[in-house]
Amino acid sequence: MASKTMSKKNEVEKKKSKHSKEANGDSKKHRDKGHDLVVIKKTKATISKKSKPVQEEPHTEGVKKPHHYHPGTVAMRKSKQIQKSADSVIPQRPLSQLIRLVASDILSDSAAPTNDIALHFEGNGLEFLRDVVENRMVKTFKLAKRLSIYKGRRTLDDKDIRLSLDIEKEYKPTQ
């Protein structure tokens, strides 16, 4: 019984859709050997020869390209920031360890091998040594940069640093 009522409902719905399509004039049904064929009326919009298939662009809304700086911009900004700051470029702890190591090597070479000498440095002394080392490095790098520019290069090379050290040794300012 349920199958008969379902089939009757389907037939009623088919008849309704058939009448609504014919009323709209969108399609006509033809009977051809028991099969239903649907023929769609062709309008100017579907026949136009110049129409090309429209390709939709990929959805890019909301996706933002990452910002990239030109090469060297970030490095220049960092170097300017370092130059403006009053902080030391050389970290305190590694430099103090290096100073202690060099000082103990110098004392162990000059002292008798049986004597055990312990070194103690004041904080102000280490800070002064750090300032001296930093000033010497800055002067050396400035001179090396001048030499590289004089030779027509923009990049600093190890031979420029060696030459600047040789020049500083040769022409020490007299006090």
Secondary structure as a PSIPRED ss2 file (coil, helix, strand):
# PSIPRED VFORMAT (PSIPRED V4.0)

   1 M C   1.000  0.000  0.000
   2 A H   0.000  1.000  0.000
   3 S H   0.000  1.000  0.000
   4 K H   0.000  1.000  0.000
   5 T H   0.000  1.000  0.000
   6 M H   0.000  1.000  0.000
   7 S H   0.000  1.000  0.000
   8 K H   0.000  1.000  0.000
   9 K H   0.000  1.000  0.000
  10 N H   0.000  1.000  0.000
  11 E H   0.000  1.000  0.000
  12 V H   0.000  1.000  0.000
  13 E H   0.000  1.000  0.000
  14 K H   0.000  1.000  0.000
  15 K H   0.000  1.000  0.000
  16 K H   0.000  1.000  0.000
  17 S H   0.000  1.000  0.000
  18 K H   0.000  1.000  0.000
  19 H H   0.000  1.000  0.000
  20 S H   0.000  1.000  0.000
  21 K H   0.000  1.000  0.000
  22 E H   0.000  1.000  0.000
  23 A H   0.000  1.000  0.000
  24 N H   0.000  1.000  0.000
  25 G C   1.000  0.000  0.000
  26 D C   1.000  0.000  0.000
  27 S E   0.000  0.000  1.000
  28 K E   0.000  0.000  1.000
  29 K E   0.000  0.000  1.000
  30 H E   0.000  0.000  1.000
  31 R E   0.000  0.000  1.000
  32 D E   0.000  0.000  1.000
  33 K C   1.000  0.000  0.000
  34 G C   1.000  0.000  0.000
  35 H E   0.000  0.000  1.000
  36 D E   0.000  0.000  1.000
  37 L E   0.000  0.000  1.000
  38 V E   0.000  0.000  1.000
  39 V E   0.000  0.000  1.000
  40 I E   0.000  0.000  1.000
  41 K C   1.000  0.000  0.000
  42 K C   1.000  0.000  0.000
  43 T C   1.000  0.000  0.000
  44 K H   0.000  1.000  0.000
  45 A H   0.000  1.000  0.000
  46 T H   0.000  1.000  0.000
  47 I H   0.000  1.000  0.000
  48 S C   1.000  0.000  0.000
  49 K C   1.000  0.000  0.000
  50 K C   1.000  0.000  0.000
  51 S C   1.000  0.000  0.000
  52 K C   1.000  0.000  0.000
  53 P C   1.000  0.000  0.000
  54 V C   1.000  0.000  0.000
  55 Q C   1.000  0.000  0.000
  56 E C   1.000  0.000  0.000
  57 E C   1.000  0.000  0.000
  58 P C   1.000  0.000  0.000
  59 H C   1.000  0.000  0.000
  60 T C   1.000  0.000  0.000
  61 E C   1.000  0.000  0.000
  62 G C   1.000  0.000  0.000
  63 V C   1.000  0.000  0.000
  64 K C   1.000  0.000  0.000
  65 K C   1.000  0.000  0.000
  66 P C   1.000  0.000  0.000
  67 H C   1.000  0.000  0.000
  68 H C   1.000  0.000  0.000
  69 Y C   1.000  0.000  0.000
  70 H C   1.000  0.000  0.000
  71 P C   1.000  0.000  0.000
  72 G C   1.000  0.000  0.000
  73 T H   0.000  1.000  0.000
  74 V H   0.000  1.000  0.000
  75 A H   0.000  1.000  0.000
  76 M H   0.000  1.000  0.000
  77 R H   0.000  1.000  0.000
  78 K H   0.000  1.000  0.000
  79 S H   0.000  1.000  0.000
  80 K H   0.000  1.000  0.000
  81 Q H   0.000  1.000  0.000
  82 I H   0.000  1.000  0.000
  83 Q H   0.000  1.000  0.000
  84 K H   0.000  1.000  0.000
  85 S C   1.000  0.000  0.000
  86 A C   1.000  0.000  0.000
  87 D C   1.000  0.000  0.000
  88 S C   1.000  0.000  0.000
  89 V C   1.000  0.000  0.000
  90 I C   1.000  0.000  0.000
  91 P C   1.000  0.000  0.000
  92 Q H   0.000  1.000  0.000
  93 R H   0.000  1.000  0.000
  94 P H   0.000  1.000  0.000
  95 L H   0.000  1.000  0.000
  96 S H   0.000  1.000  0.000
  97 Q H   0.000  1.000  0.000
  98 L H   0.000  1.000  0.000
  99 I H   0.000  1.000  0.000
 100 R H   0.000  1.000  0.000
 101 L H   0.000  1.000  0.000
 102 V H   0.000  1.000  0.000
 103 A H   0.000  1.000  0.000
 104 S H   0.000  1.000  0.000
 105 D H   0.000  1.000  0.000
 106 I H   0.000  1.000  0.000
 107 L H   0.000  1.000  0.000
 108 S H   0.000  1.000  0.000
 109 D H   0.000  1.000  0.000
 110 S H   0.000  1.000  0.000
 111 A C   1.000  0.000  0.000
 112 A C   1.000  0.000  0.000
 113 P C   1.000  0.000  0.000
 114 T C   1.000  0.000  0.000
 115 N C   1.000  0.000  0.000
 116 D C   1.000  0.000  0.000
 117 I C   1.000  0.000  0.000
 118 A C   1.000  0.000  0.000
 119 L C   1.000  0.000  0.000
 120 H C   1.000  0.000  0.000
 121 F C   1.000  0.000  0.000
 122 E C   1.000  0.000  0.000
 123 G H   0.000  1.000  0.000
 124 N H   0.000  1.000  0.000
 125 G H   0.000  1.000  0.000
 126 L H   0.000  1.000  0.000
 127 E H   0.000  1.000  0.000
 128 F H   0.000  1.000  0.000
 129 L H   0.000  1.000  0.000
 130 R H   0.000  1.000  0.000
 131 D H   0.000  1.000  0.000
 132 V H   0.000  1.000  0.000
 133 V H   0.000  1.000  0.000
 134 E H   0.000  1.000  0.000
 135 N H   0.000  1.000  0.000
 136 R H   0.000  1.000  0.000
 137 M H   0.000  1.000  0.000
 138 V H   0.000  1.000  0.000
 139 K H   0.000  1.000  0.000
 140 T H   0.000  1.000  0.000
 141 F H   0.000  1.000  0.000
 142 K H   0.000  1.000  0.000
 143 L H   0.000  1.000  0.000
 144 A H   0.000  1.000  0.000
 145 K H   0.000  1.000  0.000
 146 R H   0.000  1.000  0.000
 147 L H   0.000  1.000  0.000
 148 S H   0.000  1.000  0.000
 149 I H   0.000  1.000  0.000
 150 Y H   0.000  1.000  0.000
 151 K C   1.000  0.000  0.000
 152 G C   1.000  0.000  0.000
 153 R C   1.000  0.000  0.000
 154 R C   1.000  0.000  0.000
 155 T C   1.000  0.000  0.000
 156 L C   1.000  0.000  0.000
 157 D C   1.000  0.000  0.000
 158 D H   0.000  1.000  0.000
 159 K H   0.000  1.000  0.000
 160 D H   0.000  1.000  0.000
 161 I H   0.000  1.000  0.000
 162 R H   0.000  1.000  0.000
 163 L H   0.000  1.000  0.000
 164 S H   0.000  1.000  0.000
 165 L H   0.000  1.000  0.000
 166 D H   0.000  1.000  0.000
 167 I H   0.000  1.000  0.000
 168 E H   0.000  1.000  0.000
 169 K H   0.000  1.000  0.000
 170 E H   0.000  1.000  0.000
 171 Y C   1.000  0.000  0.000
 172 K C   1.000  0.000  0.000
 173 P C   1.000  0.000  0.000
 174 T C   1.000  0.000  0.000
 175 Q C   1.000  0.000  0.000
